[in-house]
Amino acid sequence: MKRIINAVLIITSLSIFSSCKNDNTENTLNNNDKKIGVLLVNHGSVAKSWREMLLDVEKSVKDKILANPKISKVTTAFMEYTEPSIATRLKEFDEEEFDEVILVPIFLTVSSHYSHDIPVICGLQADPKIQEELKKEEIEVYKAKAKVTITPPLDYTTLLKKNVERRVKKLSQNPENEGVLLVAYGDADYNQQWEEMVSDIGKYLKIKTGHENIAYAWCGHLVGYSTEPTLKGIEKLQELSDNVIVIPVLVANDPYFQNDIIQKACDMATGNVIYKQDAILPDSNLNQWVIDIVNQTVENI
């Protein structure tokens, strides 16, 4: 009798184990069967040249991202000023029955756009004040059926520091007689984080390029898109150095910022100002960062 009972227990245990194993296999298959898309998001601009530089990022990374068998689609959206908008792209993902969307914000650091606007546009947050502001700017809010995961911005890596270092070295002739002015957009709500970002870049430059005199200026909404902060930054550095190198810490090249604001300030300054109307893009390291952050996020999903 004992032998029969033991045999029954063994068979029952094997059945339970087999059942658990099948359940786990099924869960794994379900996870692997998730339809995952990638949405590269940037600020947007009325300038075609600016938009094209961001679309070039998509072209550069698309094939490498799609080499990951878990990812089915890669596309780009602009937060404002132009289509395709974030809402437009999220609707497309829903129409194509995607389960997950990895949203990669190509923004320098935390900002109102990154921390508030984008989550509200995606329906991840519900802030009546921001919703009203977005409505005034005619930016559509859309809560996707797909789960949306937003990745960190660029500045948590050394990418920005290396990018600025390369551009400074290209313009530099004699670091001992040069000051460097970093011109960035700025953000009123996250001023501390923006100051930390440019300060960290400055410290990095002192070590890597040998420039001792480094300052920064804002050029965006925070200062009313004025040339004055850039001009004052140049004049401040001219008190310490014979020459001033001006570097735009801006994602892409927009004639309004690089020409109408920064170039104008450089032209107004007396003395020797070294300036090139360039931007962070194009940068192969940024392209690689996009690929890496997508693959990391997929694994976390």
N, C-alpha and C positions, 0 to 999 in steps of 0.2 A: 504493500500500500504506500509506504514511504517513497519507494522508487517512482511510483506513478505520480504522486504529489510533486516530487522534485522535478520530474520530467515536465509536468504542466507548468511549474514555476519558470523553468528554463525557457520553455517555448514562449510563455507570456512575456518574459523579459526581452527575448529576442524580437518579439513582435513590436514591443514598445520602442526598443532601440531603433528598429527598422523604420517605424513610423516617424520618430524624431528626425532621423537622418533624411527622410524624404521631405519633411517640412522644411528643414534647413536648406536643402538643395533647392526647393521651390522658392524660398525667400531670396536666395542668392540669384536665382534666375530672374526673379521679379525685379531685383535691384539693377541687374545688368540690362534688363529690358527697358529701363527708364529712358525716355526720349529727352535728351539734354541739348539745349541750345546755348549759344554764347552771344551776348549783346555788348558791343563796345560802345560806351557812352562818353561823349565829350560835350563841352559847353555849347558849341554852335556859334556861327558867325554869319554876318551878311556877306563877308568876303569869300569869294569862290576859292581863292588861293589857300585860305585857312582851312576850309572844308576839305579840299583836295589832299592836304597834308595828312589829315586824319583818316581819310578814305584809303590813302596809301598804306597806312598802318594795317588796315584790314586786309588789303591785298597781300601784304608781306607775311602776315601771320596765318592766314586762312588755311592754307594747305597743311601746315605743320600742326595746327590745332585739330583739324579734321583727321589727321593721322591717328588721333586717339579714337579708338572704336566706340567709345562711350558718347562721343559728341557728334551730332547730326547736322548742325548748322552754325554759321558764324556770320554776323551782320553788324551794322553800325547804326546808331541813332544820335541825333543832336538834341540837346536839352531844350534849346530855344532858338528863335530866329528863323528856323528853316525845317523843312521835312527832309527825310523821315524823322518824326519825333519818337520819343520813348514810347508813348501810348500807341502810336501806329505800329511799331515793331512788336510790342507785346501782344497786340491784337492778332498780328500775323502768326506769332508763336502759338497762340490759343487756337486759331483756325487750323493750324497744322498739328494740333493735339500734342504739344510738347508738355512733358511733366515738370521739367526743371529748366530755369533760365539763369545762367551765371552772368551777372551784370558787372562789367569791368569799367569803372569810371577812370577815364584818362585825365585825372586832375592831379595837380601837384601835391596838395596836402588837404587836410580837413578844412572844410569851408561851409558856408550856409548852403551852397548848392549840394555838396556831398552829404552833409549831415541831416539836412532838413528837406530841401526841395525834391531831390531824387526819391527818397523814401516815400514822400507824400504823392509824387507823380505815379509811383508804382503801387500805391494803395497799401504800403506796408505801415504807414503812419497816418493818423487822421488829425491834422492840426487845422482848425477852422481859419486861423489867421493866414497861414501859408496857403491854404486852399483858395482863399479870397485873393491873395496876391497873384497866385498862378492864373486864376481866372481873368484878372485884369490884364495880365500879359498874354492872354490867350494860349496858355499852356494847358493841354488836356491832361486830366488825371484819369488813370485806368488801372483797376485792380485785376491783375491777370489771374486766370484759373491755374496756370502753372506756378510752381513755387519759385520765387525770385530770391537769389542769393547775391548780395553786393559784396565785392571784394574790397580790400584796403586800397588807398590811393598810392601814388608813386613814392612819396618821400620816406617811407619806412625802409627803403633800401638805400644803397650808396649811388644809385643811378644818377640822380640830379647832380651830386657833387662831382662825379666823374665827367658828366656832360659839360658842366660849366668849366671845369679844369681844362678840358680839351679846347674849348672855345677861347679861353683866356690865353692859353699858351700860343694859340694860332695868331693872336693879335699882339702879343707881348714881344718887346725888343730888349728892354732892360728893366726887370722887376724892381730894382733899387730906386728907379726914378718914376715909377708908375703907381698910381692908385687904381683901385677897381670899384666901380659902382654897379651894384646888382639892382636891376629895375624889375619889380614884380607887380602883379595885379593888386594884391592885398585883400583883406577881408575884415570888416568892422567887428563882426561877432567872434571871429577867431584870430584876432590880432596877435595874441600871444604865440599861437602856433605858427603863424606866418613869420613873426620875428625870430622864433627859434629856428625855423627852416633856413632863412637867409643867414642867420648867425652861424649855424652849423656849416653852411657852405663856405662862409668867410673863413672860419677856423681851418677848414680843410684846405682852402686855397693858400693860406699862409704857410702851411706845411709843404704842400705839393708844388706851388709855383714860386714861393719866396716873396710874394707881395705882402707888405706889412700894413699898408693903408687901404682898408676895405670898408665901404659904406653901402647902404641900400636906400632905395626910394620906392614908393608906391606910384602906380599910374592908373589904377582902375576907379571903380565907383566910389571907393573910400575917400579919394581926393578929388572927386568930381572930374575925372579924366583930364586933369590939369598937367601942363608941362612944368609947372613951378617946382614940385618936389624933385624931379629929375635934375632940373637946372641948379637948385640949391645943393643937391648932392654932389654935382660936378664941382661947383664953386668951393664947397667944403674940402673936397679932396685936393683941389688946386692949391690950397693953403699949405699942403703937406708934400705934394708931389708935382713934378714938372709936367707929367703926362697923365691923362685919365682914360682908362679903358672902360667903356660902358657895355654891359652885358644884359640883354633882355632875358629874364627868367620867365619866359612865356612859352606855353606849349607849342604853338604854331605861329606862323608869320601872318599877321593881320596888318594891312597898310595903315589902318587907323592908329594902332598902338606903336608899331615899329617906325612908322614915318611921321604921322601927324602929331604924335606926342613926344616920343623919344628923340627922333631925328631933329625935330624942331628945337628941343631943349639943347641938344648938342650944337646946333647952328647958332643959337643965341649966346652960348658960352664963349668967353675969350680964352686964349691959350690953346694948347694942343689936346684935342679930344679924339680918341680912337674908338670908332664905332662901326659895327656892321649890322645891317638889318636882318638878323637871323633869329633863330628860335631853338628850342630844345629838339624839335623834330627837324630833319630826319635823324633818327638815332637807332642803330641796330640793337643796342642794349635795351632800349625801350621795347622794341618788338619782341625781344627774347623775354623780357619781364612779363609781357602780356601772355605769351605762351606758357611760361612757368606758373604764373598765378592761376591761370585757367586749369592747368593739369593738377595743381595742388588742391584747388577747390573741388574738382571732380572727385578726387580721392576722399575728401572729407564728406562729400555728399554720400 
